[in-house]
Structures are given as structure tokens and as C-alpha cells.
Amino acid sequence: MKFKTINLVTALMLAVVSFSIANAQRVNRPAAYRPFEPAEELLFDAELSRSLLRKLDVADFRLKAQRTTLASAGESSQASTKRETLLLTCDISSKGFFPRLFGLRFRETLESRVDPNSLAVQNSKRTDEHGKRMRSSEAVFDHVHGKVSWTERDPNDPRREPRVVTSEYTGPVHDILSAIYFLRTQPLQVGKSFELPISDSGVVYKVPVRVLEKKRMKTVVGRVDALLIEADLFGQSGMIDGDGKFYMWLTDDARRIPVSVRVKSEYGTFDIKLKKFTHSNAVQQYLTQQD
């Protein structure tokens, strides 16, 4: 059975946004911190149901967001100017019966550096390990000229010619990771719909997003009101080939925590639930460390 792991992991990743330039030894910060700042960690558990198979553990998802500072590119170590960025990371690894059932073990790691003001992605790196197959890729976003350049390499064969894809875009654009964090900052209401520009593997897609309903749910963060989001990821012109549905529940409060995701595809139904939520409330301590 041929299992399109890369496409599926991309869908799951959506189950699961945010560089300021400073000068004179000061960092230019937004006036207010978002709910996932200065640091947050989310741990999800993914289960698969298909035909006679019911709720098999298939993967762990670990998402982290952290505000950090970097030395500005091209400047010497003596320079005092700094820039601030939101660093988003994700680690996905197969577990349980999944590797034995499909004969496939996978791990995927992603890292995105995001502008903390506009929440537009600046740089994305991804490493895929699917059995013996390995791929590493990087996407660089030039917001001045509206161009993304994506390069994929084979670490097992350094002499192999890299794959390169470039696309043009207008306005802010997101990647797989930053899209979910951007959604968490939006004034979502039942009945609202919009398009979200997302770049994946060098291609920019305009993904339709709809807010379908609100209901009371029991979650790891307590009993909360949650909003149901649907994103059109599947289809001939979508990010994922074939038929399918993608749904995500976000808490209907200032935190907008993603508590549950359901992905329906030809391979079965994937239920991804939040198992652990950790947030750093030490904003004042964080600010003091950056001065």
C-alpha cells in the first residue's frame, strides 16, 4: 500500500505566526504580546481510525513558539543593533502500531522564523525522515519583491541536484506553521469566511477558511467554548491531492488554543487532540532579559 506520508503530514501540520528591526541597543517590540508569547508549548496525540481499525496511536506532535532576539544579518558581533523574531518549531514522530501496520516510520521537524508584528513568515526549514528516505528543505521569503524560493536537498546524496521552486506573491504570506498562529490572532466569528495565503514547497495557495459553529467542549485546558474551523486543503488545486476534509477546534477566548483537529482522507480519519498545554507568563522577566 502506497502511503502519501508527506501530504498527510502537511495536512496534520495544519492541525495543528509571527522580525522587528531595532537600533541603539534597544529592541523594537509590539505594544502587546499575543496569547502564545513569550513562550508556549503544545503537545498533541494523533489517532487513526480506518475500517475495522479504531483509534490507533500513530504520532506525537510537539509545537513550540518562543520570542527571541537575533543579531542583524551582515552586522559584526560588536554591533549593538538587534532584531526580534518569533521562532516556531514542530516535531512530528510516528509511534505505536503505526510503523508496524504500514511498514513506515517517519519523523518530520520544522522551524519557521516569523515577523512578530505582521506574523508573516521570513524563513522556513524542514527535515523529513520516512524510513530510509531523507529530505531537507528551506524556503526563503523576500517580502520586498514578493518572491519565495524553496530548495530541497537529499542529505543521503549530496551530489544530487537540488529541487528548486520559486513563486511570486503579494501581501503577507504564511507557511504551514505560521498559518495556525495567525488564525489564533483573528477575530473569528461563526459564519465568517476568508482566504489564507499559505506557501508549501515553494507554491503559494489561497486556502478558503470558514468558521462553522461554536460549542461547549471538555478539553485538557478545561471545559471551554470552542469554534469549529474548516479549511479547504484537499482537491485538484489544493495543497493535498484527493478528497478529504480538514476541521480544527479553537477555544473561543483570547488564547485561541487549538484543542482538537480532525482530518478525513482516503487513508482514514485522523483525530488529533491536545494532551498538554504549557505557557510562560513571565512576560516581565522576559522583557528584562532582552534589555
Protein Blocks (a to p, Z undefined) as FASTA:
>chain_A
ZZdfklmmmmmmmmmgcddddeehiacddfbdcfkbcbdcddddddddehjbghiafbdc
dddddddddddehiafkbmbdcdddddddddddehjllmmnopacdddddddddfklopa
fbdcddddehjbccdddddddfknopacdddddfklmmbccdddddddedjdddfklmmm
mmmmpccdehiacdddddeehiacddddddfbdcddddfkbpcddddddddfbcjklmbe
cjdddddddddbfkopafbdcdddfkbccddddfbdcddfklmlmmmmmZZ
